């Protein structure tokens, strides 16, 4: 299901970006009839994501290439793990290499980063979730990569749920509305199928939002003690999401406060690419 029309369009744009006027080097030097075999492999350890996308790039550039997916997305990678095996035209392999590997390196980096956070909280009840802090155009793939790493997805887009944030609250408070009134208005105006999440910065705001019927609370930059207090007053009424400046050094302590969800923008906006490479053999 990863190769949706949206993802296929993204693949086409990426190929066009690299090959819009051809490959000057390969076109000049590599014969069209030169056959080869290649492997795409990991040069580091991590979690795989994007194997199908990488394979699709090779097949899109040359449908005659034989592309085998050796490891499925979500697999644990060791140094030297073979992800794809390819045989066919050396020229088209070379033309596809960078675009395919770019997708795989970035998505595997997201999956690997996510897996480290998931591992850090695995003895707690907290779930690691992503945010909308994604590269424009890459959101569906990056959120897929988060799932490959064992994380969960927050909203895919602004229509997926109501999230009343500080700037919404500030705008409405200028007209004299209280936080409770803002939550009630959200319930009145939003579709009945959509849950209402409210950003709060203090335990008092959390209590006010809960009394007004908020179904999720985003605990924004609260201290661990404040989050523990929010968990205590919540008594299971709403899901509690910790957010703001959370990193690998602090995520376990945050999880220990009893929150349900921990959102981490770094899963997507700061993930380091996993080193992945293609090696070609001309002994076919």
C-alpha positions as CSV (number, residue, x, y, z in Angstrom):
1,X,0.0,0.0,0.0
2,X,3.0,2.3,0.2
3,X,3.0,2.9,-3.6
4,X,-0.1,5.1,-3.7
5,X,-0.8,7.5,-6.6
6,X,0.7,10.3,-4.4
7,X,3.9,8.3,-3.9
8,X,4.2,7.3,-7.5
9,X,3.8,11.0,-8.5
10,X,6.6,11.9,-6.0
11,X,8.8,9.2,-7.5
12,X,8.2,10.6,-11.0
13,X,9.1,14.1,-9.8
14,X,12.3,12.9,-8.2
15,X,13.3,11.0,-11.4
16,X,12.5,14.1,-13.5
17,X,14.7,16.2,-11.1
18,X,17.7,14.1,-11.8
19,X,17.1,13.1,-15.5
20,X,15.2,15.9,-17.0
21,X,17.8,16.3,-19.8
22,X,19.4,12.8,-19.4
23,X,22.6,11.5,-17.8
24,X,25.5,13.2,-19.6
25,X,28.1,10.8,-18.1
26,X,26.4,7.5,-18.6
27,X,25.0,8.4,-22.0
28,X,28.5,9.3,-23.2
29,X,30.4,6.4,-21.7
30,X,28.3,3.3,-20.8
31,X,27.0,1.1,-23.7
32,X,23.3,0.5,-23.7
33,X,23.9,-3.3,-24.1
34,X,26.3,-3.6,-21.1
35,X,24.7,-6.1,-18.7
36,X,25.5,-6.1,-14.9
37,X,24.3,-7.2,-11.5
38,X,24.1,-5.0,-8.5
39,X,23.2,-5.0,-4.8
40,X,21.9,-2.2,-2.7
41,X,23.1,-2.7,0.8
42,X,23.4,-1.0,4.2
43,X,26.7,0.4,5.4
44,X,25.4,1.0,8.9
45,X,23.0,-0.5,11.4
46,X,19.4,0.6,11.7
47,X,15.8,-0.1,10.6
48,X,14.9,-0.4,6.9
49,X,12.2,1.8,5.3
50,X,11.7,2.6,1.6
51,X,12.8,-0.7,0.0
52,X,9.6,-0.7,-2.2
53,X,10.2,2.9,-3.1
54,X,13.8,2.3,-4.1
55,X,12.8,-0.8,-6.2
56,X,10.0,1.3,-7.8
57,X,12.6,3.9,-8.9
58,X,14.7,1.3,-10.7
59,X,11.6,-0.3,-12.3
60,X,10.3,3.1,-13.4
61,X,13.5,4.1,-15.2
62,X,13.8,0.6,-16.8
63,X,10.9,-1.9,-16.6
64,X,13.2,-4.6,-18.0
65,X,15.5,-4.5,-14.9
66,X,15.0,-7.5,-12.6
67,X,14.7,-6.1,-9.1
68,X,14.4,-8.4,-6.1
69,X,13.5,-6.9,-2.7
70,X,15.6,-9.0,-0.3
71,X,14.5,-7.4,3.0
72,X,11.1,-5.9,3.7
73,X,10.6,-2.6,5.4
74,X,10.8,-2.7,9.2
75,X,13.7,-5.2,9.0
76,X,16.7,-4.7,11.3
77,X,19.8,-3.8,9.2
78,X,23.3,-4.8,10.1
79,X,26.4,-3.5,8.3
80,X,26.4,-5.2,4.9
81,X,22.8,-6.2,4.9
82,X,21.6,-6.7,1.3
83,X,18.3,-4.9,0.6
84,X,17.9,-5.2,-3.2
85,X,19.4,-7.4,-5.9
86,X,19.2,-6.0,-9.4
87,X,20.2,-7.4,-12.8
88,X,20.0,-5.9,-16.3
89,X,21.3,-2.8,-18.0
90,X,24.2,-1.2,-16.3
91,X,23.3,2.2,-17.8
92,X,19.8,2.3,-16.3
93,X,21.0,1.1,-12.9
94,X,23.5,4.0,-12.8
95,X,20.8,6.4,-13.8
96,X,18.4,5.2,-11.1
97,X,21.0,4.7,-8.3
98,X,21.0,8.2,-6.6
99,X,17.3,8.8,-6.7
100,X,16.6,5.3,-5.3
101,X,19.2,5.5,-2.6
102,X,18.2,9.0,-1.6
103,X,14.7,7.7,-0.8
104,X,15.9,4.7,1.1
105,X,18.6,6.5,3.1
106,X,16.2,9.2,4.3
107,X,13.3,6.9,5.1
108,X,15.5,4.4,6.9
109,X,17.0,7.2,8.9
110,X,13.5,8.2,10.1
111,X,12.7,4.6,10.9
112,X,16.0,4.1,12.8
113,X,15.5,7.3,14.8
114,X,12.0,6.3,15.7
115,X,13.1,2.9,16.8
116,X,15.6,4.4,19.2
117,X,12.9,6.4,20.9
118,X,10.5,3.4,21.0
119,X,13.2,1.3,22.6
120,X,13.8,4.0,25.2
121,X,10.2,3.9,26.5
122,X,9.5,0.2,25.9
123,X,9.1,-0.6,29.6
124,X,6.4,2.1,30.0
125,X,2.9,2.5,28.6
126,X,3.8,5.5,26.5
127,X,3.6,5.5,22.7
128,X,6.0,7.5,20.5
129,X,4.2,9.6,17.9
130,X,5.3,11.9,15.1
131,X,4.2,15.4,14.2
132,X,3.5,17.4,11.0
133,X,7.1,18.7,11.0
134,X,7.9,16.9,7.8
135,X,9.6,17.8,4.5
136,X,7.0,19.2,2.2
137,X,5.7,16.5,-0.2
138,X,7.3,13.7,1.8
139,X,4.8,13.5,4.7
140,X,3.1,10.2,3.8
141,X,6.4,8.5,3.3
142,X,8.0,9.9,6.4
143,X,5.0,8.9,8.5
144,X,5.2,5.4,6.9
145,X,8.8,5.3,8.0
146,X,7.8,6.2,11.5
147,X,5.5,3.2,11.5
148,X,8.4,1.0,10.2
149,X,10.4,2.1,13.3
150,X,7.6,1.1,15.7
151,X,6.1,4.6,16.2
152,X,2.6,5.9,15.7
153,X,1.2,8.7,13.6
154,X,-0.3,11.9,14.8
155,X,-2.4,13.9,12.3
156,X,-1.7,13.4,8.6
157,X,-3.0,16.8,7.8
158,X,-5.0,19.7,9.3
159,X,-8.3,17.9,8.5
160,X,-7.6,14.8,10.5
161,X,-8.6,16.2,13.9
162,X,-9.1,19.4,15.9
163,X,-6.0,20.5,17.7
164,X,-6.6,23.8,19.5
165,X,-3.1,25.3,20.0
166,X,-1.8,28.3,21.8
167,X,-2.2,30.7,18.8
168,X,-5.9,29.6,18.4
169,X,-6.5,30.2,22.1
170,X,-4.8,33.6,22.1
171,X,-6.9,34.7,19.1
172,X,-10.2,33.7,20.7
173,X,-9.3,35.0,24.2
174,X,-9.0,38.5,22.6
175,X,-12.7,38.3,21.9
176,X,-13.4,37.4,25.6
177,X,-13.7,33.6,25.4
178,X,-12.4,31.4,28.1
179,X,-10.6,28.2,27.5
180,X,-13.6,26.2,28.5
181,X,-15.8,28.2,26.0
182,X,-13.2,27.6,23.3
183,X,-13.4,23.8,23.9
184,X,-17.2,23.9,23.9
185,X,-17.2,25.8,20.6
186,X,-14.9,23.3,19.0
187,X,-17.3,20.5,20.0
188,X,-20.2,22.4,18.6
189,X,-18.6,23.3,15.3
190,X,-16.5,20.2,14.5
191,X,-17.9,17.0,13.0
192,X,-19.0,14.4,15.5
193,X,-16.4,11.9,14.2
194,X,-13.5,14.2,15.1
195,X,-11.8,14.3,18.5
196,X,-10.9,17.5,20.2
197,X,-7.4,18.0,21.4
198,X,-6.3,21.1,23.4
199,X,-2.9,22.4,24.1
200,X,-2.4,23.4,27.7
201,X,0.6,24.8,29.5
202,X,-0.4,24.5,33.2
203,X,-2.3,22.0,35.3
204,X,-5.0,24.5,35.9
205,X,-5.6,24.8,32.1
206,X,-5.6,21.0,31.9
207,X,-8.4,20.9,34.5
208,X,-10.4,23.6,32.7
209,X,-10.1,21.8,29.3
210,X,-11.0,18.5,30.8
211,X,-14.2,19.8,32.5
212,X,-15.2,21.3,29.1
213,X,-14.9,17.9,27.5
214,X,-11.5,17.8,25.8
215,X,-10.7,14.3,24.6
216,X,-6.9,14.8,24.3
217,X,-4.6,17.2,26.1
218,X,-1.3,18.3,24.6
219,X,0.9,19.1,27.6
220,X,3.1,21.8,26.2
221,X,6.6,22.1,27.7
222,X,5.5,21.1,31.1
223,X,8.0,19.9,33.7
224,X,7.9,16.2,34.7
225,X,6.3,17.2,38.0
226,X,3.5,19.1,36.2
227,X,2.9,16.2,33.9
228,X,2.6,13.8,36.8
229,X,0.1,16.2,38.4
230,X,-1.8,16.4,35.1
231,X,-2.0,12.6,35.0
232,X,-3.3,12.5,38.5
233,X,-6.1,15.0,37.9
234,X,-7.0,13.5,34.5
235,X,-8.0,10.1,36.0
236,X,-8.2,8.6,32.6
237,X,-10.7,11.1,31.2
238,X,-8.5,12.0,28.2
239,X,-5.4,10.9,26.4
240,X,-2.4,12.9,27.5
241,X,0.3,13.9,25.0
242,X,3.6,15.2,26.2
243,X,5.3,17.6,23.7
244,X,8.0,20.2,23.5
245,X,11.8,19.8,23.5
246,X,11.8,16.0,24.2
247,X,14.9,14.2,23.2
248,X,16.5,10.8,23.8
249,X,18.1,11.9,27.0
250,X,14.8,12.9,28.5
251,X,12.1,10.7,26.8
252,X,12.3,7.9,29.4
253,X,11.7,10.2,32.3
254,X,8.8,11.9,30.4
255,X,7.3,8.4,29.8
256,X,7.6,7.6,33.5
257,X,5.2,10.5,34.4
258,X,2.3,8.3,33.1
259,X,1.5,10.2,29.9
260,X,-0.1,8.2,27.1
261,X,1.7,9.7,24.1
262,X,5.0,11.5,23.5
263,X,5.2,13.5,20.3
264,X,8.7,14.0,18.9
265,X,9.3,16.3,15.9
266,X,12.9,15.1,15.6
267,X,11.7,11.8,14.2
268,X,11.2,13.5,10.9
269,X,12.8,16.9,10.9
270,X,16.2,15.9,12.3
271,X,16.6,12.2,11.4
272,X,20.1,11.4,10.2
273,X,20.2,9.4,6.9
274,X,21.2,5.8,7.2
275,X,24.2,5.0,5.0
276,X,23.0,2.9,2.0
277,X,25.0,2.2,-1.2
278,X,24.8,0.3,-4.5
279,X,27.7,-1.9,-5.7
280,X,27.8,-3.1,-9.3
281,X,29.4,-6.3,-10.7
282,X,30.0,-6.7,-14.4
283,X,30.7,-10.4,-14.1
284,X,27.2,-11.6,-15.1
